Amino acid sequence: MAQFVVSIILLLFFLLFLKYSNLGIKTRAMRDDPVLFTVFGKELKRQRLVLFGLSALLAGTGSTLIAYDVGMDPYVGMPMLLNAVVALIIGGVGRFEAPIVGGFIVGILQSLAVWVFSSRWQDAVTFSLLLIFLVFRPQGLLGEKQRAV
């Protein structure tokens, strides 16, 4: 329950941060057009370092909650990393909300796979969904088609 409450609070804080704070507005501007961002006199490297630190803070919070729940070993993060990549691909790249939508879809699908079949089929169902998205909608649910450069 603590994981759920903390994740909802952090998610709401992060979305409000991106929408209303000065750093969030700069982040969205950098995402949309990095060249124009630097033309207006903003430091791209500094902005990326700040965002890297913020992502480390969020990842550290999540990993601390997971370690508190299931314990630690050297490979504890690999299944979560693979699920996060699948959520990113399913949600789409280019919008901050897209991986969140993809994460909810992956989480619900994995829970349904465990409920209907068994936990051994959880990854197979997840990666089957990944293959379906890569074949039929490679830009993801919220992503936009882009021309290859």
N, CA, C and O atoms as a GROMACS GRO file, in nm:
protein
  596
    1MET      N    1   0.082  -0.119   0.000
    1MET     CA    2   0.000   0.000   0.000
    1MET      C    3   0.087   0.126   0.000
    1MET      O    4   0.054   0.226  -0.064
    2ALA      N    5   0.198   0.121   0.072
    2ALA     CA    6   0.289   0.236   0.076
    2ALA      C    7   0.345   0.264  -0.063
    2ALA      O    8   0.360   0.380  -0.101
    3GLN      N    9   0.378   0.159  -0.138
    3GLN     CA   10   0.428   0.178  -0.274
    3GLN      C   11   0.325   0.250  -0.360
    3GLN      O   12   0.358   0.342  -0.435
    4PHE      N   13   0.201   0.208  -0.350
    4PHE     CA   14   0.095   0.268  -0.430
    4PHE      C   15   0.075   0.416  -0.394
    4PHE      O   16   0.065   0.500  -0.483
    5VAL      N   17   0.069   0.446  -0.266
    5VAL     CA   18   0.046   0.584  -0.222
    5VAL      C   19   0.162   0.674  -0.262
    5VAL      O   20   0.141   0.783  -0.314
    6VAL      N   21   0.284   0.628  -0.237
    6VAL     CA   22   0.401   0.709  -0.272
    6VAL      C   23   0.410   0.729  -0.423
    6VAL      O   24   0.443   0.838  -0.469
    7SER      N   25   0.381   0.625  -0.501
    7SER     CA   26   0.389   0.639  -0.647
    7SER      C   27   0.283   0.735  -0.700
    7SER      O   28   0.312   0.812  -0.792
    8ILE      N   29   0.163   0.731  -0.646
    8ILE     CA   30   0.059   0.824  -0.690
    8ILE      C   31   0.098   0.968  -0.653
    8ILE      O   32   0.082   1.059  -0.734
    9ILE      N   33   0.148   0.988  -0.532
    9ILE     CA   34   0.189   1.123  -0.491
    9ILE      C   35   0.302   1.174  -0.579
    9ILE      O   36   0.298   1.288  -0.624
   10LEU      N   37   0.404   1.090  -0.605
   10LEU     CA   38   0.516   1.132  -0.690
   10LEU      C   39   0.472   1.156  -0.834
   10LEU      O   40   0.520   1.249  -0.899
   11LEU      N   41   0.380   1.074  -0.884
   11LEU     CA   42   0.330   1.092  -1.020
   11LEU      C   43   0.255   1.224  -1.033
   11LEU      O   44   0.277   1.298  -1.129
   12LEU      N   45   0.168   1.254  -0.938
   12LEU     CA   46   0.095   1.382  -0.942
   12LEU      C   47   0.191   1.500  -0.928
   12LEU      O   48   0.178   1.600  -1.000
   13PHE      N   49   0.286   1.488  -0.837
   13PHE     CA   50   0.385   1.594  -0.819
   13PHE      C   51   0.464   1.616  -0.947
   13PHE      O   52   0.487   1.731  -0.986
   14PHE      N   53   0.505   1.510  -1.013
   14PHE     CA   54   0.586   1.520  -1.134
   14PHE      C   55   0.506   1.584  -1.247
   14PHE      O   56   0.559   1.670  -1.318
   15LEU      N   57   0.380   1.543  -1.266
   15LEU     CA   58   0.299   1.601  -1.373
   15LEU      C   59   0.269   1.748  -1.346
   15LEU      O   60   0.271   1.830  -1.439
   16LEU      N   61   0.240   1.783  -1.221
   16LEU     CA   62   0.219   1.924  -1.188
   16LEU      C   63   0.348   2.004  -1.204
   16LEU      O   64   0.345   2.119  -1.249
   17PHE      N   65   0.459   1.944  -1.168
   17PHE     CA   66   0.590   2.007  -1.185
   17PHE      C   67   0.616   2.037  -1.332
   17PHE      O   68   0.662   2.147  -1.365
   18LEU      N   69   0.589   1.941  -1.420
   18LEU     CA   70   0.613   1.962  -1.563
   18LEU      C   71   0.520   2.066  -1.622
   18LEU      O   72   0.557   2.138  -1.714
   19LYS      N   73   0.399   2.074  -1.569
   19LYS     CA   74   0.299   2.166  -1.625
   19LYS      C   75   0.318   2.310  -1.580
   19LYS      O   76   0.303   2.401  -1.661
   20TYR      N   77   0.351   2.333  -1.452
   20TYR     CA   78   0.344   2.467  -1.396
   20TYR      C   79   0.477   2.528  -1.352
   20TYR      O   80   0.485   2.651  -1.340
   21SER      N   81   0.579   2.450  -1.328
   21SER     CA   82   0.703   2.509  -1.278
   21SER      C   83   0.788   2.563  -1.393
   21SER      O   84   0.770   2.525  -1.509
   22ASN      N   85   0.879   2.651  -1.360
   22ASN     CA   86   0.968   2.709  -1.460
   22ASN      C   87   1.058   2.602  -1.520
   22ASN      O   88   1.080   2.600  -1.642
   23LEU      N   89   1.110   2.512  -1.437
   23LEU     CA   90   1.194   2.404  -1.487
   23LEU      C   91   1.114   2.308  -1.576
   23LEU      O   92   1.165   2.257  -1.675
   24GLY      N   93   0.988   2.284  -1.540
   24GLY     CA   94   0.903   2.199  -1.622
   24GLY      C   95   0.874   2.258  -1.759
   24GLY      O   96   0.873   2.187  -1.859
   25ILE      N   97   0.852   2.390  -1.763
   25ILE     CA   98   0.828   2.456  -1.890
   25ILE      C   99   0.955   2.451  -1.976
   25ILE      O  100   0.948   2.428  -2.097
   26LYS      N  101   1.070   2.470  -1.914
   26LYS     CA  102   1.197   2.460  -1.987
   26LYS      C  103   1.218   2.317  -2.038
   26LYS      O  104   1.269   2.296  -2.148
   27THR      N  105   1.177   2.218  -1.957
   27THR     CA  106   1.193   2.078  -1.997
   27THR      C  107   1.108   2.048  -2.119
   27THR      O  108   1.154   1.982  -2.213
   28ARG      N  109   0.984   2.094  -2.118
   28ARG     CA  110   0.897   2.071  -2.234
   28ARG      C  111   0.949   2.144  -2.356
   28ARG      O  112   0.939   2.092  -2.468
   29ALA      N  113   1.003   2.263  -2.337
   29ALA     CA  114   1.061   2.337  -2.450
   29ALA      C  115   1.182   2.263  -2.506
   29ALA      O  116   1.199   2.255  -2.628
   30MET      N  117   1.265   2.209  -2.418
   30MET     CA  118   1.382   2.134  -2.462
   30MET      C  119   1.340   2.008  -2.538
   30MET      O  120   1.402   1.971  -2.637
   31ARG      N  121   1.234   1.943  -2.489
   31ARG     CA  122   1.185   1.823  -2.556
   31ARG      C  123   1.134   1.855  -2.696
   31ARG      O  124   1.159   1.778  -2.790
   32ASP      N  125   1.064   1.967  -2.712
   32ASP     CA  126   1.004   2.000  -2.840
   32ASP      C  127   1.107   2.043  -2.945
   32ASP      O  128   1.100   2.001  -3.060
   33ASP      N  129   1.203   2.126  -2.905
   33ASP     CA  130   1.302   2.174  -3.001
   33ASP      C  131   1.430   2.214  -2.928
   33ASP      O  132   1.442   2.327  -2.881
   34PRO      N  133   1.527   2.122  -2.918
   34PRO     CA  134   1.651   2.153  -2.847
   34PRO      C  135   1.732   2.267  -2.910
   34PRO      O  136   1.799   2.342  -2.839
   35VAL      N  137   1.725   2.279  -3.042
   35VAL     CA  138   1.801   2.386  -3.108
   35VAL      C  139   1.743   2.522  -3.071
   35VAL      O  140   1.818   2.614  -3.037
   36LEU      N  141   1.611   2.535  -3.078
   36LEU     CA  142   1.548   2.661  -3.041
   36LEU      C  143   1.568   2.691  -2.893
   36LEU      O  144   1.579   2.808  -2.853
   37PHE      N  145   1.574   2.586  -2.812
   37PHE     CA  146   1.600   2.602  -2.669
   37PHE      C  147   1.735   2.670  -2.646
   37PHE      O  148   1.746   2.759  -2.562
   38THR      N  149   1.836   2.629  -2.721
   38THR     CA  150   1.968   2.690  -2.706
   38THR      C  151   1.974   2.829  -2.770
   38THR      O  152   2.051   2.914  -2.726
   39VAL      N  153   1.894   2.852  -2.874
   39VAL     CA  154   1.891   2.983  -2.938
   39VAL      C  155   1.841   3.090  -2.841
   39VAL      O  156   1.887   3.204  -2.844
   40PHE      N  157   1.748   3.053  -2.755
   40PHE     CA  158   1.695   3.147  -2.657
   40PHE      C  159   1.788   3.166  -2.537
   40PHE      O  160   1.750   3.229  -2.438
   41GLY      N  161   1.907   3.112  -2.544
   41GLY     CA  162   2.007   3.136  -2.441
   41GLY      C  163   2.002   3.041  -2.324
   41GLY      O  164   2.065   3.067  -2.221
   42LYS      N  165   1.931   2.932  -2.335
   42LYS     CA  166   1.924   2.834  -2.227
   42LYS      C  167   2.036   2.731  -2.246
   42LYS      O  168   2.074   2.698  -2.359
   43GLU      N  169   2.088   2.683  -2.135
   43GLU     CA  170   2.197   2.585  -2.141
   43GLU      C  171   2.140   2.445  -2.147
   43GLU      O  172   2.081   2.396  -2.051
   44LEU      N  173   2.157   2.381  -2.261
   44LEU     CA  174   2.103   2.248  -2.283
   44LEU      C  175   2.170   2.144  -2.193
   44LEU      O  176   2.103   2.058  -2.136
   45LYS      N  177   2.302   2.153  -2.179
   45LYS     CA  178   2.376   2.056  -2.099
   45LYS      C  179   2.335   2.065  -1.951
   45LYS      O  180   2.317   1.962  -1.885
   46ARG      N  181   2.322   2.187  -1.901
   46ARG     CA  182   2.282   2.205  -1.761
   46ARG      C  183   2.140   2.152  -1.737
   46ARG      O  184   2.114   2.088  -1.635
   47GLN      N  185   2.051   2.178  -1.831
   47GLN     CA  186   1.912   2.129  -1.818
   47GLN      C  187   1.909   1.977  -1.816
   47GLN      O  188   1.835   1.917  -1.738
   48ARG      N  189   1.988   1.916  -1.901
   48ARG     CA  190   1.991   1.769  -1.904
   48ARG      C  191   2.049   1.711  -1.775
   48ARG      O  192   2.003   1.607  -1.728
   49LEU      N  193   2.149   1.777  -1.718
   49LEU     CA  194   2.206   1.730  -1.591
   49LEU      C  195   2.104   1.740  -1.478
   49LEU      O  196   2.095   1.650  -1.394
   50VAL      N  197   2.030   1.848  -1.475
   50VAL     CA  198   1.926   1.864  -1.372
   50VAL      C  199   1.819   1.755  -1.387
   50VAL      O  200   1.775   1.697  -1.288
   51LEU      N  201   1.778   1.730  -1.509
   51LEU     CA  202   1.678   1.625  -1.533
   51LEU      C  203   1.732   1.486  -1.502
   51LEU      O  204   1.658   1.400  -1.454
   52PHE      N  205   1.860   1.465  -1.528
   52PHE     CA  206   1.921   1.337  -1.494
   52PHE      C  207   1.919   1.316  -1.342
   52PHE      O  208   1.891   1.207  -1.294
   53GLY      N  209   1.949   1.422  -1.268
   53GLY     CA  210   1.943   1.415  -1.121
   53GLY      C  211   1.802   1.389  -1.072
   53GLY      O  212   1.782   1.311  -0.978
   54LEU      N  213   1.703   1.454  -1.133
   54LEU     CA  214   1.563   1.431  -1.095
   54LEU      C  215   1.521   1.288  -1.125
   54LEU      O  216   1.450   1.227  -1.045
   55SER      N  217   1.564   1.235  -1.238
   55SER     CA  218   1.530   1.096  -1.270
   55SER      C  219   1.598   0.999  -1.176
   55SER      O  220   1.540   0.896  -1.141
   56ALA      N  221   1.719   1.029  -1.133
   56ALA     CA  222   1.788   0.945  -1.035
   56ALA      C  223   1.715   0.946  -0.902
   56ALA      O  224   1.705   0.844  -0.835
   57LEU      N  225   1.664   1.062  -0.863
   57LEU     CA  226   1.586   1.072  -0.739
   57LEU      C  227   1.460   0.988  -0.747
   57LEU      O  228   1.427   0.916  -0.652
   58LEU      N  229   1.388   0.995  -0.858
   58LEU     CA  230   1.265   0.916  -0.873
   58LEU      C  231   1.297   0.766  -0.881
   58LEU      O  232   1.226   0.685  -0.821
   59ALA      N  233   1.402   0.730  -0.953
   59ALA     CA  234   1.439   0.588  -0.962
   59ALA      C  235   1.486   0.536  -0.827
   59ALA      O  236   1.454   0.422  -0.791
   60GLY      N  237   1.559   0.616  -0.752
   60GLY     CA  238   1.603   0.575  -0.619
   60GLY      C  239   1.486   0.556  -0.524
   60GLY      O  240   1.487   0.463  -0.443
   61THR      N  241   1.386   0.642  -0.533
   61THR     CA  242   1.267   0.627  -0.449
   61THR      C  243   1.194   0.497  -0.482
   61THR      O  244   1.155   0.423  -0.392
   62GLY      N  245   1.177   0.471  -0.610
   62GLY     CA  246   1.109   0.348  -0.651
   62GLY      C  247   1.187   0.223  -0.612
   62GLY      O  248   1.128   0.125  -0.566
   63SER      N  249   1.317   0.226  -0.631
   63SER     CA  250   1.396   0.107  -0.597
   63SER      C  251   1.403   0.085  -0.446
   63SER      O  252   1.412  -0.029  -0.401
   64THR      N  253   1.400   0.192  -0.369
   64THR     CA  254   1.397   0.177  -0.223
   64THR      C  255   1.268   0.111  -0.178
   64THR      O  256   1.268   0.024  -0.091
   65LEU      N  257   1.157   0.152  -0.239
   65LEU     CA  258   1.028   0.090  -0.203
   65LEU      C  259   1.022  -0.056  -0.245
   65LEU      O  260   0.967  -0.139  -0.173
   66ILE      N  261   1.077  -0.088  -0.361
   66ILE     CA  262   1.079  -0.227  -0.406
   66ILE      C  263   1.170  -0.311  -0.316
   66ILE      O  264   1.134  -0.422  -0.278
   67ALA      N  265   1.287  -0.259  -0.282
   67ALA     CA  266   1.379  -0.332  -0.195
   67ALA      C  267   1.318  -0.355  -0.058
   67ALA      O  268   1.341  -0.459   0.004
   68TYR      N  269   1.242  -0.260  -0.010
   68TYR     CA  270   1.175  -0.276   0.119
   68TYR      C  271   1.073  -0.390   0.113
   68TYR      O  272   1.049  -0.459   0.212
   69ASP      N  273   1.012  -0.408  -0.004
   69ASP     CA  274   0.908  -0.509  -0.019
   69ASP      C  275   0.964  -0.647  -0.047
   69ASP      O  276   0.923  -0.743   0.018
   70VAL      N  277   1.056  -0.661  -0.143
   70VAL     CA  278   1.098  -0.794  -0.187
   70VAL      C  279   1.242  -0.828  -0.154
   70VAL      O  280   1.284  -0.941  -0.180
   71GLY      N  281   1.319  -0.737  -0.100
   71GLY     CA  282   1.458  -0.766  -0.069
   71GLY      C  283   1.548  -0.726  -0.184
   71GLY      O  284   1.504  -0.668  -0.283
   72MET      N  285   1.675  -0.759  -0.170
   72MET     CA  286   1.775  -0.717  -0.269
   72MET      C  287   1.856  -0.835  -0.319
   72MET      O  288   1.886  -0.928  -0.244
   73ASP      N  289   1.891  -0.830  -0.444
   73ASP     CA  290   1.992  -0.915  -0.504
   73ASP      C  291   2.046  -0.842  -0.627
   73ASP      O  292   1.986  -0.743  -0.668
   74PRO      N  293   2.155  -0.887  -0.687
   74PRO     CA  294   2.214  -0.810  -0.797
   74PRO      C  295   2.125  -0.797  -0.920
   74PRO      O  296   2.143  -0.704  -0.999
   75TYR      N  297   2.030  -0.887  -0.937
   75TYR     CA  298   1.947  -0.887  -1.058
   75TYR      C  299   1.804  -0.841  -1.031
   75TYR      O  300   1.715  -0.867  -1.113
   76VAL      N  301   1.780  -0.774  -0.920
   76VAL     CA  302   1.643  -0.738  -0.882
   76VAL      C  303   1.582  -0.640  -0.981
   76VAL      O  304   1.459  -0.638  -0.996
   77GLY      N  305   1.660  -0.558  -1.048
   77GLY     CA  306   1.606  -0.455  -1.135
   77GLY      C  307   1.584  -0.495  -1.279
   77GLY      O  308   1.516  -0.423  -1.352
   78MET      N  309   1.640  -0.607  -1.323
   78MET     CA  310   1.632  -0.642  -1.464
   78MET      C  311   1.489  -0.667  -1.513
   78MET      O  312   1.454  -0.614  -1.618
   79PRO      N  313   1.405  -0.743  -1.444
   79PRO     CA  314   1.267  -0.758  -1.493
   79PRO      C  315   1.192  -0.625  -1.496
   79PRO      O  316   1.111  -0.601  -1.587
   80MET      N  317   1.217  -0.539  -1.399
   80MET     CA  318   1.150  -0.408  -1.398
   80MET      C  319   1.199  -0.321  -1.513
   80MET      O  320   1.121  -0.247  -1.572
   81LEU      N  321   1.327  -0.330  -1.545
   81LEU     CA  322   1.382  -0.254  -1.656
   81LEU      C  323   1.319  -0.300  -1.788
   81LEU      O  324   1.281  -0.218  -1.871
   82LEU      N  325   1.307  -0.430  -1.807
   82LEU     CA  326   1.246  -0.482  -1.929
   82LEU      C  327   1.100  -0.440  -1.940
   82LEU      O  328   1.053  -0.404  -2.048
   83ASN      N  329   1.028  -0.445  -1.827
   83ASN     CA  330   0.888  -0.402  -1.829
   83ASN      C  331   0.878  -0.251  -1.855
   83ASN      O  332   0.784  -0.207  -1.921
   84ALA      N  333   0.972  -0.175  -1.805
   84ALA     CA  334   0.969  -0.030  -1.830
   84ALA      C  335   0.994   0.001  -1.978
   84ALA      O  336   0.931   0.091  -2.033
   85VAL      N  337   1.083  -0.073  -2.041
   85VAL     CA  338   1.108  -0.053  -2.183
   85VAL      C  339   0.985  -0.091  -2.264
   85VAL      O  340   0.949  -0.022  -2.359
   86VAL      N  341   0.920  -0.200  -2.227
   86VAL     CA  342   0.797  -0.241  -2.296
   86VAL      C  343   0.689  -0.134  -2.277
   86VAL      O  344   0.618  -0.100  -2.371
   87ALA      N  345   0.677  -0.079  -2.156
   87ALA     CA  346   0.578   0.026  -2.130
   87ALA      C  347   0.608   0.150  -2.213
   87ALA      O  348   0.516   0.215  -2.263
   88LEU      N  349   0.735   0.184  -2.227
   88LEU     CA  350   0.774   0.299  -2.308
   88LEU      C  351   0.737   0.278  -2.454
   88LEU      O  352   0.684   0.369  -2.518
   89ILE      N  353   0.764   0.161  -2.507
   89ILE     CA  354   0.734   0.132  -2.648
   89ILE      C  355   0.583   0.128  -2.670
   89ILE      O  356   0.535   0.179  -2.772
   90ILE      N  357   0.508   0.069  -2.578
   90ILE     CA  358   0.362   0.061  -2.593
   90ILE      C  359   0.299   0.199  -2.580
   90ILE      O  360   0.209   0.233  -2.656
   91GLY      N  361   0.346   0.279  -2.486
   91GLY     CA  362   0.289   0.413  -2.467
   91GLY      C  363   0.327   0.507  -2.579
   91GLY      O  364   0.244   0.585  -2.625
   92GLY      N  365   0.450   0.502  -2.622
   92GLY     CA  366   0.497   0.591  -2.727
   92GLY      C  367   0.603   0.685  -2.675
   92GLY      O  368   0.613   0.708  -2.554
   93VAL      N  369   0.682   0.738  -2.765
   93VAL     CA  370   0.790   0.829  -2.730
   93VAL      C  371   0.750   0.970  -2.774
   93VAL      O  372   0.688   0.988  -2.879
   94GLY      N  373   0.786   1.068  -2.693
   94GLY     CA  374   0.760   1.206  -2.732
   94GLY      C  375   0.665   1.279  -2.640
   94GLY      O  376   0.657   1.402  -2.645
   95ARG      N  377   0.593   1.208  -2.556
   95ARG     CA  378   0.503   1.270  -2.459
   95ARG      C  379   0.533   1.210  -2.323
   95ARG      O  380   0.561   1.091  -2.311
   96PHE      N  381   0.527   1.294  -2.220
   96PHE     CA  382   0.560   1.247  -2.086
   96PHE      C  383   0.454   1.152  -2.031
   96PHE      O  384   0.485   1.068  -1.946
   97GLU      N  385   0.330   1.164  -2.077
   97GLU     CA  386   0.222   1.080  -2.026
   97GLU      C  387   0.221   0.940  -2.089
   97GLU      O  388   0.162   0.848  -2.033
   98ALA      N  389   0.285   0.924  -2.203
   98ALA     CA  390   0.279   0.800  -2.278
   98ALA      C  391   0.335   0.679  -2.202
   98ALA      O  392   0.268   0.576  -2.199
   99PRO      N  393   0.454   0.687  -2.141
   99PRO     CA  394   0.501   0.570  -2.067
   99PRO      C  395   0.415   0.536  -1.946
   99PRO      O  396   0.409   0.421  -1.904
  100ILE      N  397   0.346   0.636  -1.890
  100ILE     CA  398   0.256   0.609  -1.778
  100ILE      C  399   0.140   0.524  -1.826
  100ILE      O  400   0.103   0.426  -1.761
  101VAL      N  401   0.082   0.560  -1.939
  101VAL     CA  402  -0.028   0.482  -1.997
  101VAL      C  403   0.022   0.342  -2.031
  101VAL      O  404  -0.045   0.242  -2.001
  102GLY      N  405   0.139   0.334  -2.093
  102GLY     CA  406   0.197   0.202  -2.124
  102GLY      C  407   0.223   0.120  -2.000
  102GLY      O  408   0.205  -0.002  -2.002
  103GLY      N  409   0.267   0.184  -1.892
  103GLY     CA  410   0.292   0.112  -1.767
  103GLY      C  411   0.165   0.055  -1.707
  103GLY      O  412   0.164  -0.057  -1.657
  104PHE      N  413   0.057   0.134  -1.712
  104PHE     CA  414  -0.070   0.082  -1.662
  104PHE      C  415  -0.119  -0.036  -1.745
  104PHE      O  416  -0.170  -0.134  -1.690
  105ILE      N  417  -0.102  -0.028  -1.876
  105ILE     CA  418  -0.145  -0.139  -1.962
  105ILE      C  419  -0.063  -0.265  -1.934
  105ILE      O  420  -0.119  -0.374  -1.922
  106VAL      N  421   0.069  -0.250  -1.922
  106VAL     CA  422   0.155  -0.365  -1.893
  106VAL      C  423   0.120  -0.423  -1.756
  106VAL      O  424   0.111  -0.545  -1.742
  107GLY      N  425   0.102  -0.339  -1.656
  107GLY     CA  426   0.069  -0.387  -1.522
  107GLY      C  427  -0.063  -0.462  -1.517
  107GLY      O  428  -0.073  -0.568  -1.455
  108ILE      N  429  -0.165  -0.407  -1.582
  108ILE     CA  430  -0.296  -0.474  -1.584
  108ILE      C  431  -0.287  -0.604  -1.660
  108ILE      O  432  -0.344  -0.705  -1.618
  109LEU      N  433  -0.217  -0.603  -1.773
  109LEU     CA  434  -0.203  -0.726  -1.853
  109LEU      C  435  -0.129  -0.834  -1.776
  109LEU      O  436  -0.167  -0.951  -1.781
  110GLN      N  437  -0.022  -0.797  -1.705
  110GLN     CA  438   0.051  -0.896  -1.626
  110GLN      C  439  -0.035  -0.952  -1.513
  110GLN      O  440  -0.030  -1.072  -1.485
  111SER      N  441  -0.112  -0.868  -1.449
  111SER     CA  442  -0.200  -0.916  -1.342
  111SER      C  443  -0.306  -1.010  -1.396
  111SER      O  444  -0.337  -1.112  -1.334
  112LEU      N  445  -0.362  -0.977  -1.512
  112LEU     CA  446  -0.461  -1.066  -1.573
  112LEU      C  447  -0.399  -1.198  -1.616
  112LEU      O  448  -0.462  -1.303  -1.605
  113ALA      N  449  -0.274  -1.195  -1.665
  113ALA     CA  450  -0.206  -1.318  -1.706
  113ALA      C  451  -0.184  -1.410  -1.586
  113ALA      O  452  -0.200  -1.531  -1.597
  114VAL      N  453  -0.147  -1.352  -1.472
  114VAL     CA  454  -0.128  -1.432  -1.351
  114VAL      C  455  -0.261  -1.487  -1.303
  114VAL      O  456  -0.269  -1.601  -1.258
  115TRP      N  457  -0.365  -1.407  -1.312
  115TRP     CA  458  -0.497  -1.448  -1.264
  115TRP      C  459  -0.556  -1.559  -1.351
  115TRP      O  460  -0.614  -1.654  -1.299
  116VAL      N  461  -0.541  -1.548  -1.485
  116VAL     CA  462  -0.601  -1.644  -1.576
  116VAL      C  463  -0.514  -1.768  -1.592
  116VAL      O  464  -0.565  -1.880  -1.585
  117PHE      N  465  -0.385  -1.749  -1.614
  117PHE     CA  466  -0.296  -1.862  -1.639
  117PHE      C  467  -0.214  -1.895  -1.515
  117PHE      O  468  -0.263  -1.959  -1.422
  118SER      N  469  -0.092  -1.850  -1.513
  118SER     CA  470  -0.005  -1.862  -1.397
  118SER      C  471   0.105  -1.756  -1.410
  118SER      O  472   0.115  -1.688  -1.513
  119SER      N  473   0.185  -1.744  -1.307
  119SER     CA  474   0.289  -1.641  -1.312
  119SER      C  475   0.399  -1.674  -1.412
  119SER      O  476   0.476  -1.585  -1.450
  120ARG      N  477   0.408  -1.797  -1.455
  120ARG     CA  478   0.509  -1.835  -1.554
  120ARG      C  479   0.480  -1.774  -1.692
  120ARG      O  480   0.572  -1.757  -1.772
  121TRP      N  481   0.354  -1.742  -1.720
  121TRP     CA  482   0.315  -1.687  -1.850
  121TRP      C  483   0.317  -1.534  -1.852
  121TRP      O  484   0.288  -1.474  -1.955
  122GLN      N  485   0.350  -1.473  -1.741
  122GLN     CA  486   0.345  -1.328  -1.729
  122GLN      C  487   0.435  -1.259  -1.832
  122GLN      O  488   0.390  -1.168  -1.902
  123ASP      N  489   0.560  -1.299  -1.841
  123ASP     CA  490   0.653  -1.236  -1.935
  123ASP      C  491   0.618  -1.270  -2.080
  123ASP      O  492   0.635  -1.186  -2.168
  124ALA      N  493   0.571  -1.391  -2.104
  124ALA     CA  494   0.534  -1.429  -2.240
  124ALA      C  495   0.420  -1.343  -2.292
  124ALA      O  496   0.422  -1.301  -2.408
  125VAL      N  497   0.322  -1.316  -2.209
  125VAL     CA  498   0.210  -1.232  -2.250
  125VAL      C  499   0.257  -1.088  -2.271
  125VAL      O  500   0.215  -1.022  -2.366
  126THR      N  501   0.344  -1.040  -2.184
  126THR     CA  502   0.395  -0.903  -2.196
  126THR      C  503   0.472  -0.885  -2.326
  126THR      O  504   0.450  -0.787  -2.397
  127PHE      N  505   0.561  -0.977  -2.357
  127PHE     CA  506   0.642  -0.962  -2.478
  127PHE      C  507   0.563  -0.995  -2.604
  127PHE      O  508   0.600  -0.951  -2.713
  128SER      N  509   0.456  -1.072  -2.592
  128SER     CA  510   0.365  -1.091  -2.705
  128SER      C  511   0.296  -0.959  -2.738
  128SER      O  512   0.280  -0.924  -2.855
  129LEU      N  513   0.254  -0.886  -2.635
  129LEU     CA  514   0.195  -0.754  -2.657
  129LEU      C  515   0.298  -0.659  -2.720
  129LEU      O  516   0.263  -0.580  -2.807
  130LEU      N  517   0.422  -0.668  -2.675
  130LEU     CA  518   0.528  -0.586  -2.734
  130LEU      C  519   0.543  -0.616  -2.883
  130LEU      O  520   0.554  -0.524  -2.963
  131LEU      N  521   0.544  -0.742  -2.920
  131LEU     CA  522   0.556  -0.779  -3.062
  131LEU      C  523   0.438  -0.728  -3.143
  131LEU      O  524   0.455  -0.680  -3.256
  132ILE      N  525   0.319  -0.737  -3.087
  132ILE     CA  526   0.200  -0.685  -3.156
  132ILE      C  527   0.213  -0.536  -3.181
  132ILE      O  528   0.182  -0.488  -3.290
  133PHE      N  529   0.259  -0.462  -3.080
  133PHE     CA  530   0.275  -0.318  -3.098
  133PHE      C  531   0.386  -0.286  -3.196
  133PHE      O  532   0.372  -0.194  -3.276
  134LEU      N  533   0.497  -0.360  -3.192
  134LEU     CA  534   0.606  -0.332  -3.285
  134LEU      C  535   0.566  -0.359  -3.430
  134LEU      O  536   0.616  -0.294  -3.522
  135VAL      N  537   0.478  -0.455  -3.451
  135VAL     CA  538   0.436  -0.486  -3.587
  135VAL      C  539   0.327  -0.390  -3.635
  135VAL      O  540   0.336  -0.337  -3.746
  136PHE      N  541   0.224  -0.367  -3.552
  136PHE     CA  542   0.107  -0.292  -3.598
  136PHE      C  543   0.105  -0.144  -3.562
  136PHE      O  544   0.045  -0.065  -3.634
  137ARG      N  545   0.168  -0.106  -3.455
  137ARG     CA  546   0.170   0.036  -3.415
  137ARG      C  547   0.304   0.068  -3.349
  137ARG      O  548   0.309   0.085  -3.227
  138PRO      N  549   0.411   0.078  -3.427
  138PRO     CA  550   0.544   0.098  -3.369
  138PRO      C  551   0.562   0.232  -3.299
  138PRO      O  552   0.654   0.245  -3.218
  139GLN      N  553   0.479   0.332  -3.327
  139GLN     CA  554   0.492   0.461  -3.259
  139GLN      C  555   0.426   0.460  -3.122
  139GLN      O  556   0.439   0.557  -3.048
  140GLY      N  557   0.355   0.353  -3.086
  140GLY     CA  558   0.290   0.343  -2.956
  140GLY      C  559   0.150   0.403  -2.958
  140GLY      O  560   0.104   0.452  -3.061
  141LEU      N  561   0.084   0.398  -2.844
  141LEU     CA  562  -0.053   0.448  -2.836
  141LEU      C  563  -0.062   0.600  -2.851
  141LEU      O  564  -0.143   0.650  -2.928
  142LEU      N  565   0.022   0.672  -2.779
  142LEU     CA  566   0.015   0.818  -2.779
  142LEU      C  567   0.121   0.882  -2.867
  142LEU      O  568   0.125   1.004  -2.880
  143GLY      N  569   0.205   0.802  -2.927
  143GLY     CA  570   0.309   0.855  -3.012
  143GLY      C  571   0.256   0.896  -3.148
  143GLY      O  572   0.150   0.849  -3.190
  144GLU      N  573   0.329   0.981  -3.215
  144GLU     CA  574   0.290   1.026  -3.348
  144GLU      C  575   0.386   0.968  -3.450
  144GLU      O  576   0.505   0.949  -3.423
  145LYS      N  577   0.333   0.940  -3.568
  145LYS     CA  578   0.420   0.888  -3.674
  145LYS      C  579   0.518   0.996  -3.712
  145LYS      O  580   0.483   1.113  -3.727
  146GLN      N  581   0.643   0.954  -3.727
  146GLN     CA  582   0.748   1.047  -3.767
  146GLN      C  583   0.820   0.992  -3.887
  146GLN      O  584   0.835   0.871  -3.903
  147ARG      N  585   0.864   1.082  -3.968
  147ARG     CA  586   0.940   1.044  -4.087
  147ARG      C  587   1.082   1.005  -4.046
  147ARG      O  588   1.144   1.073  -3.964
  148ALA      N  589   1.132   0.898  -4.101
  148ALA     CA  590   1.269   0.855  -4.074
  148ALA      C  591   1.365   0.954  -4.138
  148ALA      O  592   1.346   0.996  -4.252
  149VAL      N  593   1.467   0.990  -4.064
  149VAL     CA  594   1.562   1.090  -4.115
  149VAL      C  595   1.673   1.023  -4.189
  149VAL      O  596   1.763   1.091  -4.240
   0.00000   0.00000   0.00000
